[in-house]
Amino acid sequence: MTETEKTKLLEQIERWNDADEFSRCIQAIEAVPETERDYLLTLKLSRAYSHLAVLGDHRIHGKDGKVDMTPLRHAIALLESIRLQGETDPAWNARMGYSTLMAYSSAATAYEYAQRWLALAPEDTDAQKLVRDCEGYLEEERTLTLDLKEREEIIRRETPDAGKVVICK
């Protein structure tokens, strides 16, 4: 692939991405032999897969909240394949942060990537928002855990035979 062809492909990918045509992005990038896909094309492919998983083409999932885990896991695998190049790239950390937030039940992993993204791009308002969102999710998780522990303690205190083994003959 020549640099001119790659530039045209990247421009077309951005147009399709802006039009929420993520499947078309995937098809176009996967038409490039894997041996010719560089870091940027792999990053764009991951973005297309994660957007397809979370939003769907033309944002079909944007309103129903459904997430297709198969393309989301593939997006993360693609990001893992370029980890060495990506760890110092704000865009890679952004993609990994968003993808892991949607893929895992805990925001802890996403928070690590969001913090790294913010450290690499401190003025990026999207990075700032993802860090705040993750902090909010983590606080909710802590509150739910504490609430559950408090409820268990109340049940133990108010149940006189709690913890006693009863043997029936």
Long-range contacts (C-beta under 8 A, 24 or more apart in sequence): 1-32, 1-36, 6-41, 9-41, 10-40, 10-41, 10-44, 13-44, 13-48, 17-44, 17-47, 17-48, 17-51, 20-51, 20-55, 20-57, 20-58, 20-59, 21-57, 21-58, 22-48, 22-49, 22-51, 22-52, 22-55, 22-56, 22-57, 23-48, 23-52, 23-57, 26-52, 39-82, 39-85, 39-86, 42-78, 42-81, 42-82, 43-79, 43-82, 43-86, 43-89, 43-91, 43-92, 43-95, 45-78, 46-75, 46-76, 46-78, 46-79, 46-95, 46-99, 47-75, 47-95, 49-74, 49-75, 49-78, 50-75, 50-95, 50-98, 50-99, 50-102, 53-102, 54-102, 67-102, 67-103, 69-103, 72-99, 72-102, 72-103, 73-103, 75-99, 76-100, 76-103, 87-116, 88-120, 89-120, 90-117, 90-120, 90-121, 90-124, 90-127, 93-117, 93-120, 94-126, 94-127, 94-130, 97-130, 97-134, 98-130, 101-130, 101-133, 101-134, 101-137, 106-141, 107-133, 107-134, 107-137, 107-138, 107-141, 108-138, 110-134, 111-135, 111-138
